[in-house]
């Protein structure tokens, strides 16, 4: 059977163009990576009724329901409506199915709902950002992680949001046991040292992990209830210069992060290479330079005096010239 396919429309409707003739896969987004188990019944029913009975769990905390015939797309869209509404996906029209252009599923570690190391509710923030920026045609990858352990691999994203603990020290409650100092030296950055029986913190080395709070037996260390974040930017995999994201902002607040990401869509709209089917934002930053990106990203953003902003970023990445670091075995 010959099908007249509008592949661009199919991709925007969250379906993949596969190598199997006449078959597609539905991409199901799960903002923040958390869903009620009742939603799995919908995924199960679609996979069995329309697909090949299999799903693929993606690295971005979504599902791909495989083996769906193209002619069944309209029927699948009707069944997926309840999933879109249940997950509160920011769809233009739930009747038309899952919107998937541009911004990929916003992923998140489990956050402080469960994890003692996490400094904030990652899923809650991810869902809030979802409603601000989706749907959008430009290709962004965003991930939220609760602490510098970075279980979600935020350093591999265009925007990685790491929770920071603004720790407070009460020296009157400190008994000088050095539990926090020893832990910081072995498991973190060595920002804590002992002086005359009390703890000193080197703010240059402190990354806001909050482990001193967890290791103090007398609660001399506490977390400031106000939430702060570190934003790392332009990490990526792929063929062209894979690299880790680098620090852009530290001690930044939630509203500023949302505004910065929304501003970046305007930056991409101006500088994207429209001769390509898509272009990741990191390649655009490489082309225009970090300063131009920063000017757009921070436009009309009112940062508090506490925020630290990178003046310059060397993104690095590895080299492709093999003779630069590899020798042939003779």
Buried (B, 14 or more C-beta within 10 A) or exposed (E): EEEEEEEEEBBBBBBBBBEEEEBBBBBBBBBBBBBEEEBEEBBEEBBEEBBBEEBEEBEBBBBBBBBBBBEBBEBBBEBBBBBBEEBEBBBEEBEBBBBBBBBBBBBBBBBBEEBEBBBBBBBBBBBBBBEEBBBBEBBBBBBBBBBBBBBBBBBBBBBBBBBBBBBEBEEEEBEEBBBBBEBBBEEBBEBBBBEEEEBEBEEEEBBBBBBBBBBBEEEBBBBEEEBBBBBBBBBBEEEEBEBBBBBBBBBBBBEBBBBBBBBBBEBBEEBBEEEEEEBBBBBBBBEBEBEBBBEBBBEEBEBEEEBEBBEEBEBEBEEEEEEEEEEEEE
